[in-house]
Amino acid sequence: MSNAALIAVHGMGETPRDYAVRIFQLLGERLADVADRIDFRSVYYQDILKPNQETVWARIDGAAKIHYDDLRRFLLFGFGDAAGLENRKEIDGSVYELAQAAIARQLLGVHKFAPDSAIVFLAHSLGCQVLSSYVYDAQKALAGGTVQAGIWKDIDAWSQRTLGHRLADDERRFLAGGTCAAFVTTGCNIPIFVAAHKQMDIKPIARPTPAFAWINLYDPDDALGWPLQPLSAGYEALVRDRVINAGQGMVNWILKSWNPWSHAAYWDDAQVLDAVATTLRDHTA
């Protein structure tokens, strides 16, 4: 049997460090017969962004009369995450770079114990853009192209500075997604980030491995969850969009118009769990 690793990447907004515990438990139950061959890991980058967001919130909330506190906090922390990741991302030590470093560390952890593992990424919301950018930059760097931001701007300098040594060739390939078998994305908002690009520039990652699959699950009632295939011919060929009804156990009227709670309902949904479990089982057979 083969080894696999599931690496979760959270989305926008206030996110606890243990955000992936529940879905890992639910998947463990579905995959009990092969769970010992799966390395469950989660990327956490909210701690990079949250301290200053808390400061901004405290200043405004303490000095002005505002309503809809829950919605305002969601917007501040959620869209603040997106803005922070893109703002001045080319500078050394940027939020963009630190978020990529969080992904790289989890991959290095997998490589240390099972360098042949098939990697399956589960990303939600903003995490889909973070993950896609990471792999896109890695592929461009390994192909000899110039990368303007993040750890792949100079992967040797980053590894020397962060790890104390340069990466071996097999580590570098692994960090670039060399064994990546699948993306499963939920509530993905990549279209928001590429909408201002010229159509010719809307390009997805290259297929990391021959059998790579990208399954994108979205709920039409979720205004932050989008299909990806219509973006360009490249996305059409690479991604399989699937419409689901996330959070169908909730009160129906809540889901008729978008709200933060419907966007957060994906990882409790049976269709999402089934898609991830099936993908992992395919790579531990």
N, C-alpha and C positions, 0 to 999 in steps of 0.2 A: 504494500500500500504506500501511497505518496503522502508527503506532508503538505499542509496548507497553512496559511496565516490570514486571518481576517483583521484588517486594520480599519478602525472606525475614525471618521473625521467629522467633528460636530459642525453645526451651522452657526448662524448669527445670534446675537443676544446673550443674555446672562445664562451661563452654562456651568453646572457643577462639574467638578473634576471627575466624578464617578458617573457621568452621563450615560456611559455605554453598559453599565453593569446589568441593567434589566434586559436589554436586547441580547447580551451575551448569555444570560441565563436561559432565556426563551429559546435561543438557538441551540444551546447545549442540550436542552430537553429534546429538541427535534433531531439532534445528531448524536444521541447518546452512544451509539455503536462506533462512531469514528471521532468523537470529541477529543480523545487523547492524542490525535494526530493533527489537531488544529491549535495554532497559537493565536489566542485572542488578545488584541492590543488596541489601545485607543490613543489618538493624537489629541493633545490639549494645547490650544493657543489662546484661550480667552484670558488667561492670567497676564498675557502681554498687554492686552487692551483695557482690561477692567479698571485698574487703579485710577487712570486719568478720567475715565468715564464717570466713576463714582465721584470724583472731585467736581466735575462739571455739574452733575446732578445735584450735589449738595449745595453748590453755590446758587443755582437757579431756584431750587425748591425752597431754600431758606430765605431768598430775597424777593420772590415774586409770587403772586397768586396765580396758580395754574390748576387746570382741571384734567381729568382723565389720566391720573397718575400712572396706572398700569400700562395704558397704551403709550404714553409718553416715554416711560422707561423702556418699553420694547423698541420704540423707534430710536431712542438715543443710543441704547446699547447695540441694537441690531444694525442700524444703518451707520452708526459710529464705527462698528467693526469693519464694514465694507469700505468706508471712506478712509479709515486708518490704514488698512492694508494696501491701498492704492496710492496714498499720499507719500510723496518723496521716497518711493520704494527703491530707488536706485542707490541711496546712500548706504554706507556700511552700517550694519546694526539696525536696519529698518525693521518695522513690524513685518513687512513682507518676507524679509530674510529670516527673521526669528520663527515665523510660522512654518517656513520651509524646513528650517532646522528641526522643528518638532517632528515633522514627517520623517526626516532622514534618521533621526535617533531611533524611532520605532522600527524602521527598516533595518538598521544596523543591529538592533536587538534580535530580530528574526534571523538575520544572516549569521550571527555568532553561533546559534544553536542548530540551525537547519538551513544551510545556504542553498539547498535545492528546493526550498518551499515555493509553492505556487501562491502568489499574493493576490488576495481579493480585497479590494477597497470598498468600504461602505461609507458614502459621504452624503451629508444632508445640507441643503440650503447653500449658504455661503461656502461651506466646506467643499462643495463641488467645484467652485471656482478656484479655491485654494489648491485643491488636489490637481485639477487640470493644468493650472499654471505651473505647478511643481514639475509634473511629468513633461509638459511641453518644453520648459526651460532645460530640463535634463537631457531630453532627446536632442535639442538644438546644440547644446554644449558638446555632447559626445560626437555629434556630426561635424564638429569643427566650427560651428557658427558662433557669433558674438551674442552673449546674453547680457542684458543691461542691468538686471537686478536679481537679488536673491543669492542663495548659496552657490548656484551654478554659474554665477558671474565669474567666479574663480574657485572651483570646488577644491583644488589643492590648498589654496590659501585658507579657505574656511576650515577644512579638516585639520590642517596644521595648527591653526589658531584654537580650534574648539576641542579637538581630540588629541592633539599633541603629536600627530604623525600624518603623513600623506596616505591616502587610501590606496590599497592594492587594486589592481585592475578588476578583479572579480567583485570587490566591494563597490567600486565605482559603477560597474554595470548593474549590480543588484540595486543600488540606490536609484538608478535611473529607470527602474521598472523592468529590468531584464527578464524577470520571471513573473511579471504581472499577468494574471490570467483573466481578471475581470474588474470592472467598475460596476457597482450598483449605486445609483444616485437617486435621491428622493428630495422632492421639493426644490429641485435644482433651479437656480436663477442665473446661470451663465448668460442667457440672452440679454440681461440687463447690462452686463459688462461689455458685450460685443456690439451692442446696438448702434453705437456711433462709429464703428469701423466701416471701411469700404467693404463691399461684399467680397471682393477678392482676398481680403485679409481675414475673413472668418474661417479659420482653419482649425480643425480639432487636432489632438495629439495623433501621432502615427500609431498604428497597431503595435503594441509592445511585443506581443508574441503571436504566432500564427493563429492560435485558437482563441485569442482574446475576444471577450464579449463585453459590451457596455449596455447595461439595462437601465433605462431611465424611467422611474415610476413617478407619475404626477397626478394630482387631483385637480380637475378643471375648476373646482371651487376655491382653490388655493392660488391667490394672485401672485405669490412668490414662487410657485412651482410651475415650470414651463416644459413643453416638449422641446427637443433638441434637433430632431431630424429636419425640420423646415429651415434651419439656419443656413445650410449650404450643402452642396453635393457631398462634401467630405463628411459632414455630420450625418447626412442621409445614409451613407454607406457604412458608417461605423456604429451608429447607435440604434438600439431598439427601444422606441418609446412605448410605454404601457400606461394606459389610463386606469386609475384605481379610485376607489372611494375611501380615502383615508379617514379614520375616525368615524366609521359608519355607525358605531355604537352610540355616538353623541346625539343630543337632541337635534332633530333635523333642521330646525329653524336657525340654529347656530351656524350651520354649514352653508346656508343659502347665500350668505355674503361673507367675504373673507374676513378673518380675524386671526390674531396671533395663535389662538389655540388650535385652529384647524391646521395651520402650518406645522405645528408641533406634534401632530397625531400619527405621522407615518410609521414610526418605529414600533408602534404597538399593533400595527395592522397585519392581519394574517397573510395578505398577499405579498407584503414586503418580506415578512419572515420566511415565507415559502420560497420566494425568489432567491434570497440569500442562502438559505439552507440547501436548496437544490444546486446552486453554484458551488458551494463548498463541498458537497457530497461528490459532485462530478470530479473534483480535483483531489479527493482522498481515496478514490477507488483503486 
